[in-house]
Amino acid sequence: MSRHRTSLRTLAAVTGSLALAAGITACGGGTEGSSAGSSGSSGGDGAKTVTVYSADGLKSDKGDGWYDRVFADFTKKTGIEVKYVEGGSGEMVQRAVREKANTQADVLITLPPFIQQAAGKGLLQAYRPQGSDKVNGADKAADGMWTSVVNNYFGFVYNKKELEAAPKTWEELLDGKFKGKLQYSTPGVAGDGTAVLIKSMHDFGGKEPAMEYLKKLQANNVGPSSSTSKLAPKTDKGELLVANGDVQMNFAQSKSMPNLGIWFPAKDGGKPTTFALPYAAGLVQKGPHSENGKKLLDYLLSEDAQKLVSEVGGGFPARSDVKPTDANAVELTKLMTGVEVFEPDWADIDKNLTVYVDAWKSATGS
């Protein structure tokens, strides 16, 4: 998704019905298996396989997600089978850390600030995929450690059947009608959960006022969730009224979840805000099949794959020169119209993430 940092800087949220996108109902927590049809040998330098560790959201249980399509196309073109493992952003990084002495993954795809965390832990090696010169500078690492392959934005979902309109402000979520009907994924574990901290600190003007608010919100919160993708089905069914998410995943899920609406909270008296939360990919240090990893990264940023990001995946291309005009792309633009897009200080967040998460745990008793 081109981050649209300038063109979307004055965009505003649409809280009505969502257009339908490809039916991605992302798996939560640690599912794995082959997602491409051609099999290859599993060992040796010439093995026709590549292993991807990824945050959830781009693969569909129904086989019609962006990963499903591009992995199959990649296998057909190269004969290289894609082995796929998914989970929460932090979960995937921690798995790669545990396996550092016996690396299993070739490509790691996760959300900020976890991709920066992966680079800082020495999990990645520099590689600039073909087409990465078309990715905006803010959407890739200057040292070549990672580059965005699908752009995305943080958001919330609500049940359109149970609520006449989406809430407008953070403060509305403190209302008693949301008690036991609100949930957000766990900061420090899930990328979208961490995004709750980032956005609240931005909207409330710092860590202390954000934690003061989240402490109050805890009275309505159902509790922790390691996977954000599990919250949308609960919201669609009415088990929850409000949950966190992200635009790409929730927009895609709305095809099979007709009660799901997307919205962007504002601080009382302010504008709705969001920030870019891209799927960022890096080549894993000492991966068993690094050359195949490079080929896959090249393909994910190819024009053919990028043109499918909105049409199939319900997201935004990472390449600035790919400008889709399909129905989903049009609806996504409408959805983002009028939302103020801010740019987090990722260096600060990467450095102080543990401090922020600990402050959240203390404030909420989590």
N, C-alpha and C positions, 0 to 999 in steps of 0.2 A: 504494500500500500504506500504509494508515495505519501510521505508523512504530511504533505500539504502544510508545512509549517507556516508558510506565508499565506497561501490561498485559503487555508482553514482557520487562520488566526482569529477571524471574526465570525466563525460559524456558530449556529445555535441549535439546540436539541429539538428533535421532533419526538413527541411523546405519544403519538397516535399509532396507528397500525403500521407494522413493518411489512415491506415487500418480502416475498418469499425467496430464499436463496437455496443453494444446494444443501441437502439434508445431512449436515454434519452433527452427529451427537457424539461428541468426543468422549473417549474412554477416560475414566479417572484412574489414577494410580496404577502404574506398573503392569499394563497388559503388553504382551509381546508376541511376535510371530512374523512370518514372511508376509509382506504386503505386495509382492510382485510375483508374477506367475511363473517365471523361468527359474529353474533350480540350477545351482552350480555347486562346485566343490566347496567345502567349508574351511579348508586349510591351505597353506602354501602361498607363496608370493603371487602365483598366477591364479589364485582362486577367483571365481567369477561371482563375488559377493561383496556387499558393503553393509555395515551395520550402523543404523541411525538411532541415537537416543534423542527423544524430542519431548517438549512440553505438549500437553494435549490440546486439541482444538482444530487440527487440520486433517485428521483422518476420521473417516466415518465408519460406524458399525455396519452401515448398509453398503459400504464399498463405493460410495459415490462422492467422497471428499476430494479435496485438492491433492493430498498425498496419494490417495488411491490412484487417481488419474495419472499424475506425473511420475510416480514410481513405476507404474505399469508401462508407460510410454518410454521411460528410461531403460527399463529391462528389455523392451522390444528393440530399442535402438542399439543397445550396447551388449546385451546378453548377460549383464550383471544383475544378480538378484539382490533386492533390498530386504535386509533383515531389520525389523522395526521394533523398538521398545519405547513406551511412552509413560509419562507420569507427570507430577507437578514439576515446575521449573527447578525449585530447590532440590527436589528429590532426585532428579536426573543428574544434577551436578554432584550431589553427595554420592550417588552410585558410581559416577566416574572417578571420584576421589578414592573411594574404597578399592577400586579396581586398578589404581594407578600402577601397581607393581605387575599387573597382568592385564593390560588394557584390552577391552573388548570392543569399544565403540570406535568408529572411524569418523563420524560426523556427530556433533552435538548442536541441537537447535533448541534454544530456550529464550525466555523473555528477560529484559533488563529488570533488576540489576544483576541477575544471575549469570548472564553471559559475560559481564565484566568480572564477576566473581570467579568464573571458570578460567578466564584469562589470567587473573591474579594468582590463582592456585597452580599455574603452570600446566593446565590441562590442554591448552590449545597451542597450535603452531601456526605461524603466519602463512596465509595463502589468500591471494586476491583472485577470486573466480572471474572467469570471462563474463563481462557484463557489469562487473562491480564498479567500473568507471562511470556507469550511468546511475549509480545509487548516490543519493545526496550525502554530503559529508557527515552530517549529524547521524546518519543511519548506518554508519560503519566505523570500525576502529581505524584510527590513523596508522597504526602499526600493522594492519592487515590481519589481526587476530580473529575478527569476525565481521560479517556483513549481514544486513537484513535481507531476508528472502521474501517475506510477506509483511507488509505494514498493517498496523492495527491500532485501535484506540481503546482506552479503558472506559468502562461504562457500568451501568446497573440495569437490572431487569425488574419488571413488575408484572403482576397478573392483571391483564386488561379486562377480564370478566368480573373479577371481584372488586376492582377499583375503577371508578368512573374515569379517572385521569391519573397519570403518573404523579407521584409527589414532585414538588418543585425544589424543595430545600432539604438540607441535612436535618434542620431543626424539626421538620414534619415527621421524621422517622422516630422521634422521641415520643410520639403519641401512643397512648395505651393500646390502640387498635393493632399496633404492630408487635405487641408482646407475643413471643413465641412464633411469630410469622415473618421474622427477618433473620437472615443469616449471611455471613460473608466468610470467604475462605481464609485460611490461617496465614497471617503475615509471616514472612520468613520461610514458609514452606511452599506456598502457591504464589506464582507471579502476580495473579490478579488480587490475591490477598494482600501482598506487599504493596500493590498499587493503592489499596484503600488508605494505607498510611501516608503514601506519597501525596495523594490528592487531598486528604484531610489536612495535612500539614501545610500544603499550599493554600487551600481555601480559608483555613482558620488563622493563617499567618504565623505558623511556627509549631514546634513540637509540643510545648506545654499546653496551649489552647486546644490543639488537636487531641491530645491525650485526655484533657478534661472533658471534651465532647464524647470521645469514644468510651470513657468510663460511664457516662450517662446512658449511652446507647446500649451498653452491655445488658441493661435491664430487659431489653427487648430481644436480644440476640439468642438464637437457638443454641449456638456453640460452635466449636471448631469444625472445619472441613478441610481435608488435605487437597481436595480436588474442587476447582471452581465449576467444572463442567457438570457435576452432579447436582448443582443447585438450580439450574434452569428447568429440568424436568419437574422438580418439586414446586417451582414457581408456577409453571404451566398448569399443574394439577390443583393448585390452590393450597398446597401444604404450606407454602410460603407466599407472602404477598410481595416481598422485595428481597433481592439478593444481588451480589456483585457479579460481574462478568466482564466480557470484552466484546466489542462491536462485531468483529469477524465471527467469533464462535456463536454468539447469540443470534446474530442476523441469519446465519446458516441454520441454526436449530429451529428458527421460527417456522420453517416449512412444515415440520412435523409437530410443532407446538403452537397451535393457533392463538393461545391466550398469552403468549410471551410478547412483551413490549420492552423497548430499550429507552432509557432516559439517563440524564446526566445531572447529578445534584449540584445545586448552587448553595453558597452560604446565604442566609437570610439577607436580602437587600443587594445581593450580587448577581453575577451572570453564571449560567451553567458552564462548567469547565471540564476539560479532559486533557489527556496528554498521550502522545504516541507510545505504544507498547508493542513494538515489532517482534516478530519471530526472527531471531538473529542466529545465524549459523556459523560454526567454526569447525576447522579441521582439527581432529583430536591428535595431540602429541603422541607419537609412537603407536598410532592405530595399526591394527594388523593388516589393513588393506587401504593404506593412505592414498595410493594412486587412484583407486576406485572412488575413494572419498572425494578427491579433487574433481573427478569426472561428474559425480553426482552434484556437487556444488555448482559446477559450470552449468549443468542442465537446469537446476532450480532457478538460476538467474537468466536462462535463455529466454528469448522473446516468446517462443512457443509456450513455455511454462508460465511466464509472467502474464500472458494474455488470458490465462485461465483462472487467475487469482480471484477476480470478482465474479466471473460467470459461474465457476464451479465452487470456489471456496468462500464466497461472500466476503472477501477482503479487498485490500488495496495493494496494487503492485508495488514492489520495492524499487523498481527501475523508473526513473522520472520520465524516460522517453516512451514508456508504454502507457497509453491513455485509453483505457477501455470505454466503450460506449454502450455496452450491453445493459439490459434492464436493471440488473442488480447494481451496476456502477451508478446508474442514474438515481436509484433509490438510496444508495449509500450516501451520495452527495447531499440529497435532501435531508437525510437523517442527521447529518453533521452540520447542516446550515444553522449559523448563529451561535455555535458552541465556541467558546474561547479556548484555544489550544495553547497550553503553556509547555515550556521545555524544562523538565527537572534537571537539577544539578546532579548528574549521574556519578560524577567523581565523589561528591560529598556523600551520596547515598551508598555507594560502594564502600567507602571508608567507614561510614558510621551506621551501616545497616544493623549490626548487632546491638548497638546502643538504642536505635529506634525500636527494634523488636522487643528488647528488654523493657523499654519504657511502656510499650503497649501491653506486655504481659503484666507488668506491675499495675497499670491503670485498670485493666479489665479483670485481674485475678485469674488470668488464663495460664 
